[in-house]
Amino acid sequence: MDLTKFDYELPESSIAQAPLADRAASRMLVLDRGEQRWEDRMFRELPAFIRPGDCLVLNDSKVFPSRLFGHRAGVHSLPVGKNNPKRSQNLSGRVEVFLLRPLSDDAKTWDALVRPGRKMRTGERICFDAEVEAEILSRGEYGERTLRFETAGDIWEVLQRIGHVPLPPYIRRPDTPDDRNRYQTVFARETGSTAAPTAGLHFTPQVLDQCRAAGAEIAYVTLHVGLGTFQPVRGETLHSERFDITAENWSRINQAGRCVCVGTTSVRAIESRAMGRTGDTDLFIRPGFDFRKTGAMLTNFHLPQSSLLILVCALAGTELVLAAYRHAVASGYRFYSYGDCMLIV
């Protein structure tokens, strides 16, 4: 695949660094595939595009604090202050860990990314605080590590205490307490994502009620978003993500006159299920894909040459999507996770 076909120029100033005060105040670029045109609207107007018989498909995966900071066991960094005017020579012992997915029933063994990767070898130990350490058990094909936590407490409670919100790398600031709420959808229920299903961030309970009043059923899928969503496309394969759709929700999806998917994750989930896949999916949706269930999609603006942008192009057409993206850039839309959105009908 020629990734340069899915490229566009974006000034760094267009990348949203923080959410709007009001979740529903984002702009919404509406793309009409049939008429090959677009129009500038507001997200609050989404219910006007919902019709009786629609099923709004939401990903209810919940983001957990998966970004951890520690140091190599036995290496401690002294703070900079009056008694330590120069940085400690041991500052290189700092370690950053991104948890990807649990590999054991007790959720204490994880697939993870570790920085600095070259220095952290099998058998090394990472200390996060006086009560929590982890050992590197093995190394994966793309440099990921398998970690085993050593702690007496419940690991999910531990992560809430020591973890940080896994803001994407293009948000160039530390996470804040407010991000624990705002980098999370209002309908999040199932813990497991290391990145938010960002199209859902715009919704408020009021907008959801208005969509129901317009005639839409609500169906939930659970697809746990991994950091692979930010990684470059590698050949013909795509990162695998865990997903689940209950029988009740799948029945709602099957009975819908039109499925309006909120986010690329919802699209991947229902299209994977329609193909007979369960549990995990590495489905790579690209131009030429035969959509079995997706009738419309709400999505944020995505990185150039990313699998997410390629999926959007598969649904709406590459030329139309990229022309709309150029319009969005010129019109001052806010891009990426905390940015504005696009509705494809």
C-alpha positions in Angstrom: 0.0 0.0 0.0 1.3 3.5 -1.0 0.8 5.4 2.3 1.6 8.7 0.6 -1.9 8.6 -0.9 -3.2 9.2 2.6 -1.2 12.2 3.5 -2.0 15.9 4.2 -0.3 18.9 5.7 -1.3 20.0 9.2 0.3 22.9 11.1 1.1 22.0 14.7 -1.1 24.9 15.8 -4.2 22.9 14.6 -3.6 20.1 17.1 -5.9 20.5 20.1 -3.9 20.4 23.3 -6.9 20.5 25.7 -10.6 19.8 25.5 -13.2 22.5 25.2 -15.0 23.5 28.4 -18.2 22.0 26.9 -18.0 18.5 25.5 -20.7 19.2 22.9 -19.4 22.5 21.7 -17.1 21.0 19.0 -17.5 21.8 15.3 -18.7 18.9 13.1 -17.8 18.6 9.4 -20.6 16.7 7.7 -19.6 14.6 4.7 -22.3 13.5 2.3 -21.0 10.5 0.3 -23.9 10.5 -2.1 -23.7 14.1 -3.1 -19.9 14.3 -2.8 -20.0 17.4 -0.7 -19.5 18.7 2.9 -20.9 21.4 5.1 -19.8 23.0 8.4 -22.0 22.2 11.3 -21.8 21.8 15.1 -21.8 18.6 17.1 -24.9 19.7 19.0 -26.7 19.3 15.7 -26.0 15.5 15.5 -29.5 14.5 16.5 -30.9 16.3 13.4 -29.0 13.7 11.3 -30.5 10.8 13.2 -33.6 9.1 11.7 -36.0 6.5 13.1 -34.7 3.0 12.9 -31.0 4.1 13.3 -28.8 2.4 15.8 -26.1 4.5 17.4 -23.1 2.2 18.1 -21.0 3.3 21.0 -17.7 1.9 22.3 -18.0 1.7 26.1 -14.4 0.8 26.8 -12.9 2.8 29.7 -9.4 4.3 29.7 -7.2 3.4 32.7 -4.1 5.2 34.0 -1.7 3.1 31.9 1.3 5.5 31.8 3.7 4.8 34.7 6.9 6.4 35.8 9.5 4.6 37.9 13.3 4.0 38.1 15.6 1.0 37.7 15.6 -0.9 40.9 18.6 0.3 43.0 18.9 3.6 41.0 17.4 6.6 42.7 17.2 10.1 41.3 17.8 13.0 43.7 15.5 16.0 43.3 17.0 19.3 42.1 17.0 21.8 44.9 19.2 24.0 47.2 21.0 20.9 48.5 21.4 19.5 45.0 21.9 22.3 42.5 23.1 19.9 39.8 21.1 17.0 38.3 22.0 13.7 39.9 24.2 11.4 37.7 21.6 8.7 38.5 18.8 10.6 36.7 19.3 8.1 33.8 17.6 5.5 36.0 14.2 7.0 35.2 11.9 4.6 33.4 8.6 5.2 31.6 6.2 2.4 31.0 3.1 2.2 28.8 0.9 -0.7 29.6 -0.8 -2.3 26.6 -2.8 -5.3 27.7 -2.9 -7.7 30.6 -1.6 -11.2 29.9 -2.7 -13.0 33.1 -6.0 -13.6 35.0 -4.8 -11.5 37.9 -3.8 -8.7 35.6 -0.3 -8.5 37.1 1.5 -9.7 33.9 1.4 -7.2 31.1 2.5 -6.5 27.5 4.1 -3.0 27.7 6.3 -0.5 26.1 9.3 0.6 28.1 11.6 3.6 27.7 14.5 3.7 27.5 14.1 0.4 25.7 17.7 -0.4 25.0 18.8 -0.3 28.6 15.9 -2.3 30.0 16.7 -5.9 29.4 15.1 -9.2 30.5 15.5 -9.7 34.3 15.7 -5.9 35.0 13.4 -4.6 37.7 11.5 -1.3 37.8 10.5 0.3 41.1 7.4 2.6 41.0 7.1 3.2 44.7 7.9 1.5 48.1 5.1 -1.0 47.5 5.2 -1.7 43.7 7.9 -3.2 41.5 7.9 -5.0 38.2 10.3 -7.4 36.5 10.9 -7.6 32.8 10.2 -11.2 31.8 10.8 -11.1 28.0 11.0 -8.9 24.9 8.7 -8.9 21.9 9.2 -8.5 18.1 8.7 -4.8 18.0 10.5 -4.0 21.3 7.6 -4.4 23.6 8.2 -6.0 27.0 6.4 -8.5 29.2 6.3 -7.2 32.7 5.2 -8.9 36.0 4.1 -6.7 38.8 4.9 -7.5 42.4 2.4 -5.9 44.7 0.1 -7.1 47.4 -2.8 -4.9 46.3 -5.4 -5.2 43.6 -3.5 -4.1 40.4 -6.4 -1.9 39.1 -6.4 0.0 42.4 -2.7 0.3 42.3 -2.8 1.7 38.8 -5.3 4.3 39.8 -2.9 5.4 42.5 0.4 5.4 40.6 -0.7 5.7 37.0 -1.1 8.7 34.7 -3.6 9.4 32.0 -2.1 8.1 28.7 -2.5 11.3 26.7 -1.3 10.8 23.0 2.2 11.9 22.1 1.0 14.9 20.1 -0.5 16.4 23.3 2.6 18.1 24.5 1.9 18.7 28.1 1.7 16.6 31.3 -1.7 15.1 32.2 -3.8 16.9 34.8 -6.5 15.6 37.2 -9.1 17.0 34.8 -7.9 14.6 32.1 -9.1 11.7 34.2 -12.6 12.9 33.5 -12.3 14.5 30.0 -10.1 11.8 28.3 -13.1 9.5 29.0 -16.5 9.1 27.4 -19.6 9.7 29.6 -20.7 6.1 28.8 -17.4 4.4 29.5 -18.0 1.2 31.6 -15.5 -1.6 30.7 -11.9 -0.9 31.8 -9.2 -1.8 29.3 -8.2 1.0 26.9 -4.9 2.8 26.8 -6.2 5.4 24.4 -9.7 6.9 24.4 -12.3 6.1 21.6 -12.2 9.8 20.9 -15.2 10.3 18.7 -17.3 9.5 21.8 -15.7 12.3 23.9 -18.1 14.8 22.4 -21.3 13.2 23.8 -23.1 14.4 26.8 -26.1 12.6 28.4 -28.4 15.3 26.9 -27.1 14.7 23.3 -27.6 10.9 23.8 -31.2 11.6 25.0 -31.8 13.7 22.0 -30.6 10.9 19.7 -33.0 8.5 21.3 -35.8 11.0 20.9 -35.0 11.3 17.2 -35.6 7.5 16.9 -32.3 5.9 17.5 -31.6 2.7 19.4 -28.3 2.6 21.4 -26.0 -0.4 21.1 -22.7 -0.8 23.0 -19.6 -2.6 21.8 -16.5 -3.0 23.8 -13.2 -2.6 21.9 -10.1 -1.9 24.1 -8.0 0.6 22.3 -4.3 0.0 22.4 -1.3 2.3 21.8 -0.9 0.5 18.5 -3.5 3.0 17.2 -0.7 5.6 17.2 1.9 3.4 15.6 2.8 3.6 11.9 1.3 1.1 9.5 3.6 -1.8 9.0 3.0 -3.5 5.7 -0.3 -5.5 5.4 -0.8 -6.2 9.1 -2.5 -4.1 11.9 -2.3 -4.2 15.6 -4.7 -6.6 17.4 -7.3 -5.3 19.8 -9.7 -7.1 22.1 -13.4 -6.7 21.6 -16.8 -8.0 22.6 -20.4 -7.5 21.6 -23.1 -9.0 23.7 -26.0 -11.0 22.1 -28.5 -8.2 23.1 -26.4 -5.5 21.5 -25.7 -7.6 18.4 -29.4 -8.1 18.0 -30.0 -4.3 18.1 -27.3 -3.8 15.5 -28.7 -6.5 13.2 -32.3 -5.1 13.4 -31.2 -1.5 12.7 -32.2 0.3 9.5 -28.8 2.0 9.6 -25.8 1.7 12.0 -24.3 5.0 12.9 -20.9 4.1 14.3 -19.3 6.4 16.8 -15.6 6.1 16.1 -13.4 3.8 14.0 -13.3 1.4 17.0 -17.0 0.8 16.7 -16.6 0.2 13.0 -13.8 -2.3 13.5 -15.9 -4.1 16.2 -19.1 -4.6 14.2 -17.4 -5.3 10.9 -15.2 -7.9 12.6 -18.2 -9.5 14.2 -20.0 -9.5 10.9 -17.1 -11.4 9.4 -17.3 -14.0 12.2 -14.4 -12.8 14.3 -14.6 -12.8 18.1 -12.3 -12.1 21.0 -9.5 -10.2 19.1 -9.4 -8.4 15.8 -6.5 -7.3 13.6 -8.9 -6.2 10.8 -7.3 -3.7 8.6 -10.1 -1.7 6.8 -8.8 0.0 3.7 -10.3 1.2 0.3 -12.1 -1.6 -1.4 -13.4 -3.1 1.9 -17.0 -4.4 1.8 -18.8 -2.7 4.7 -21.5 -5.1 5.9 -23.0 -3.1 8.8 -21.7 0.4 8.9 -24.1 2.9 7.4 -22.7 6.2 8.8 -19.9 7.2 11.1 -18.9 10.0 13.5 -15.2 10.3 13.8 -12.5 12.7 14.9 -9.7 13.9 12.5 -6.8 11.5 12.3 -3.1 11.5 11.7 -1.7 11.4 8.1 -0.9 7.9 6.8 -2.6 6.3 9.8 -4.7 3.2 9.8 -7.6 5.3 11.1 -7.5 7.8 8.3 -7.2 4.8 5.8 -10.4 3.4 7.4 -12.2 6.7 6.9 -11.1 6.8 3.3 -12.4 3.3 2.8 -15.9 4.4 3.9 -16.1 7.8 2.2 -13.6 7.7 -0.6 -10.0 8.9 -0.5 -10.3 12.0 -2.7 -13.4 13.3 -0.9 -11.9 12.7 2.6 -8.6 14.4 1.8 -10.4 17.3 0.2 -12.5 17.7 3.3 -9.4 17.5 5.5 -7.8 20.3 3.5 -11.0 22.3 4.0 -10.9 21.6 7.8 -7.3 22.7 8.0 -8.0 25.9 6.1 -11.1 26.6 8.2 -9.4 26.3 11.6 -10.9 23.0 12.8 -9.2 21.5 15.8 -7.5 18.1 15.1 -7.0 14.8 16.9 -8.1 13.5 20.2 -9.4 16.7 21.9 -10.4 18.2 18.6 -13.5 18.5 16.4 -15.3 15.8 14.5 -16.6 14.6 11.2 -19.9 13.0 10.4 -20.0 10.7 7.3 -23.5 10.0 6.0 
